[in-house]
Amino acid sequence: MVSDPLKKYDCCANADGSSCIILAAEEIAKDITDIPIWIAGLGAATDSMTISGRASVTGLKCAQQAAEQAYEMAGVGPGDIDVAEVHDCFTIAELMAY
């Protein structure tokens, strides 16, 4: 137990990671891959780093705001999405983002 209800494997040790995305114009994307993935919408929002500074401790308002921006830009809604990948280094934060 780290802090009820979080156990050792619910918490990520401080670590640096990386990921990469290559953004390219359509004509270039078609030259470098057979199956390009098009970005239809995106959103970004932030909130207080401290839980005590947030309006809710059971959700992430910034995740909701970013999702609303992305849906609007893409012209879709939650019912149009088949797969979503959400990541956070703590299981509880990932659940809050859902």
N, C-alpha and C positions, 0 to 999 in steps of 0.2 A: 504494500500500500504506500503510495506517495502522498496523496491527499484525497481522502474519501470523496468521490468514488473512484479516483484515478489510481491505477496500478502502474507498475514499472513500464509495461509495454504500451500504455496509453499515452506516454510522454516521450517526446523526442529529446535526446541529449542535444546540447548546443552543438550545431554542426553546420558547415557550409555545404550547400549543394549547388547544382547548376542544371539548367535546361536551355534549350535552344529552339528558336523558331526562325525560319528563313522567310522573310517577306520579299516578294518579287512581283513585278508587273506581270499581267496575264501572259503576254507573249514570252517572257522569260520563264515563267512557271511551266508553261507547256513544253518548253525545250528541256527542262531539267527533271521532269517527272511525267509519268503517264497518268497519274491520278492526283491532280492538284486539289487542295482543300481551300475553299473560298471562305473568307471571313465575312459574314453577313452583318454582324453587329458586335459591339463590345461596350463595356461600361466599366467605370472605375469610381470607387468611393472609399472613404476612410472614416475612422472613428477614433475615439479616445483609446490609447493603449491600455489604460487601467480600467478594469472592470467596474470599479466604483464610479468612474466618470461616464459610464454608458447608461442609456435610458432603460435597457433591459439586460439581465444577466443570462437569459435563456435563448437569445437569438442575436444575430449580427445584422443590425439595421443597414450597415454599409453593404453587406452582401445583397440584401433586398434592393437597395438603391441601384447598385451596379447591374443587377439582373434586369431591373425595369428599364434602365438605359439601353442595355443590349437588346432586349426584346423590342423596344420602340425603334431602334436603329434598323433592326433586321425585319421589322414588320411581322413578327410572330409573337406567340404567347407560350406559356409553360406547356400547354397541351400539344404544341407542335414539336416539342423536343423529345427525341427518343433516347438519347444518351447524354449524360452530363458528367464531367470529371471534376470533382471538387477535392482539393487537397489542403490539409493543414497538418502541422507536425504534432498536434495533439488530437486524439480522437474526439474529445468533447467539443473542440472548436469546429471540427468538420461537421459534427452533428448540428451545431448551432448555425452553421452556414446553410445547411439544408433547409 
